[in-house]
Amino acid sequence: MKWHRRRIPQLMETITTERFLLKPVGRLRSVLLHMRMNNDPEILAQITHRVKGLTFLQWYRRATATNGRSRFTHEIITRDGAKTVGFHTICLRPYKSAVIAVFILDRDWWGRNAPLEARQGILGHFVRHAGVERITGTVEARNFASIANYRKLGFKHVGIQHRMAYDEMRQATVDYLEFELLKEDYPPYLAEHSS
């Protein structure tokens, strides 16, 4: 069986960080979490580059098809279980690679290092249990908070994807930046989980 297709039971465990529970969810819950972006025009525009929200079927096609083997969505919940802050997706790819994305939907948590804490917990878990050796992420070039987040996590900027989308609100094309973190460059929060 291919490395990224095997079932690893530990990857479906809830991860606990200092402030959050990172709970793996199924496909339907993943779609419902994505649909929450329709409630905030600024978040919607940042992710979809559209003025109008997406339907359930459009989000179903667009959302990570969580399968518990190679594609995972983790709901980010406060430790007391009272509030959903956002969600994180991670997709395993050959060879020992992972592609990540995080969405903080609750504006009360913006600027409070929620993506940083969630990603450290999830990445440490996947490095330990799945043996991930390469992690990549893509971010819109104008999303300065996410760029800073990748740099704090130790990622290196490795490329630019020019004119990858058209932003209906700004009437302009959108560039994306690619970030990567390799095993030999793992910072301390990941190196302790690496074998």
C-alpha positions in Angstrom: 0.0 0.0 0.0 1.2 3.5 -0.8 2.7 5.5 2.1 0.0 8.2 1.9 -2.9 5.7 1.6 -2.4 3.6 4.7 -4.7 3.9 7.7 -3.0 5.1 10.8 -5.4 5.1 13.8 -3.5 7.8 15.7 -4.2 10.3 13.0 -7.9 10.2 13.9 -7.2 11.1 17.5 -8.2 14.5 19.0 -5.0 16.6 19.5 -4.8 18.8 22.6 -2.8 22.1 22.7 -2.6 24.8 25.3 -5.8 26.5 24.3 -7.5 24.2 21.7 -8.9 20.8 21.0 -8.1 19.8 17.4 -10.8 17.3 16.6 -10.8 15.3 13.3 -14.1 15.5 11.5 -15.8 13.8 8.6 -16.7 15.0 5.1 -20.1 16.5 6.0 -18.8 18.5 9.0 -15.9 19.6 6.9 -18.3 21.0 4.3 -20.4 22.7 7.0 -17.3 24.4 8.4 -16.3 25.6 5.0 -19.9 26.9 4.5 -19.4 29.2 7.5 -17.2 31.3 5.3 -20.4 32.5 3.6 -21.2 34.4 6.8 -18.2 36.7 6.6 -17.7 38.5 3.2 -14.1 39.4 4.0 -13.1 35.7 4.7 -15.2 34.5 1.7 -13.4 37.0 -0.6 -10.0 36.0 0.7 -10.6 32.3 0.1 -12.9 32.2 -3.0 -12.2 35.6 -4.6 -16.0 35.8 -5.1 -18.5 38.4 -4.0 -21.3 35.9 -3.6 -21.3 32.9 -1.2 -21.1 29.3 -2.5 -24.0 26.8 -2.3 -23.7 23.5 -0.3 -22.9 21.6 -3.5 -20.2 24.0 -4.5 -18.6 23.8 -1.0 -18.9 20.0 -1.2 -16.9 19.9 -4.4 -14.4 22.5 -3.1 -13.9 21.3 0.5 -11.2 18.8 1.4 -12.7 15.3 0.9 -11.8 14.0 4.3 -11.2 10.3 4.2 -9.2 9.4 7.4 -6.3 8.1 5.4 -4.7 10.8 3.3 -7.0 13.8 3.8 -7.9 15.2 7.2 -9.9 18.2 8.5 -9.5 19.2 12.1 -12.1 21.4 13.8 -10.3 23.9 16.1 -12.4 24.1 19.3 -11.6 26.0 22.5 -10.4 23.7 25.3 -13.7 24.1 27.2 -15.5 22.9 24.0 -17.7 26.0 24.0 -16.7 27.6 20.7 -15.4 26.6 17.2 -12.6 28.9 16.2 -11.9 27.5 12.7 -10.5 24.4 11.0 -7.3 23.1 9.6 -6.8 20.7 6.6 -3.9 18.5 5.9 -3.4 16.2 2.9 -0.7 13.5 2.7 1.1 13.2 -0.6 3.9 11.0 -1.9 6.8 11.0 -0.9 6.2 11.6 2.9 4.8 15.1 2.1 1.9 17.0 3.5 -0.1 20.0 2.2 -1.7 22.3 4.9 -4.2 25.1 5.2 -5.8 26.8 8.2 -9.0 28.9 8.4 -9.7 31.0 11.5 -13.4 31.9 11.2 -13.9 33.5 14.6 -12.6 37.1 14.4 -12.2 37.2 18.2 -9.2 34.8 17.6 -7.5 36.9 14.9 -4.1 38.2 16.0 -3.9 35.8 18.9 -1.6 33.2 17.3 -4.5 30.6 16.9 -3.1 29.4 13.5 0.4 29.0 14.9 -0.8 27.0 17.9 -3.1 24.8 15.9 -0.5 24.1 13.2 2.2 23.3 15.7 0.0 20.7 17.3 -1.2 19.1 14.1 2.2 19.1 12.4 3.9 17.6 15.4 1.2 14.9 15.5 1.6 14.0 11.8 5.4 14.1 11.9 5.3 11.7 14.9 2.7 9.2 13.7 2.8 9.5 9.8 6.5 10.2 9.4 6.0 13.4 7.4 9.3 14.8 6.1 8.1 17.6 3.8 5.3 20.1 4.5 4.0 22.7 2.0 1.5 25.5 2.0 0.2 28.1 -0.4 -1.1 31.5 0.5 -2.4 34.6 -1.4 0.4 37.1 -1.8 -1.6 39.8 -0.1 -2.3 37.8 3.0 0.5 39.2 5.2 -0.7 37.6 8.4 -0.5 34.1 6.9 2.9 34.8 5.4 4.2 35.9 8.8 2.6 32.7 10.3 4.5 30.5 7.8 7.8 32.2 8.6 7.2 31.9 12.4 6.7 28.1 11.9 10.1 27.9 10.1 8.8 27.6 6.5 10.9 28.9 3.6 9.4 30.8 0.6 10.1 28.6 -2.4 8.0 30.0 -5.3 5.3 32.2 -6.7 2.3 31.2 -8.7 1.4 34.2 -10.9 -2.2 35.0 -11.8 -3.7 31.9 -10.2 -7.1 33.4 -9.6 -9.2 36.4 -10.4 -10.5 38.5 -7.5 -14.1 39.7 -8.3 -14.0 42.3 -5.5 -10.7 44.0 -6.5 -11.1 43.3 -10.2 -7.5 42.0 -10.4 -5.6 38.8 -10.7 -4.2 37.1 -7.6 -0.7 35.7 -7.1 0.0 32.9 -4.6 3.2 32.2 -2.7 4.5 28.7 -2.0 6.1 27.8 1.3 8.0 24.6 2.2 9.5 23.0 5.3 11.8 20.0 5.0 12.8 17.5 7.7 16.4 18.6 7.8 15.1 22.2 8.6 12.6 21.2 11.2 12.5 23.7 14.1 12.5 22.5 17.7 8.7 22.1 17.9 8.9 19.4 15.1 12.4 18.0 15.5 11.3 16.5 18.9 8.6 14.5 17.1 10.9 13.3 14.2 12.6 10.0 14.4 
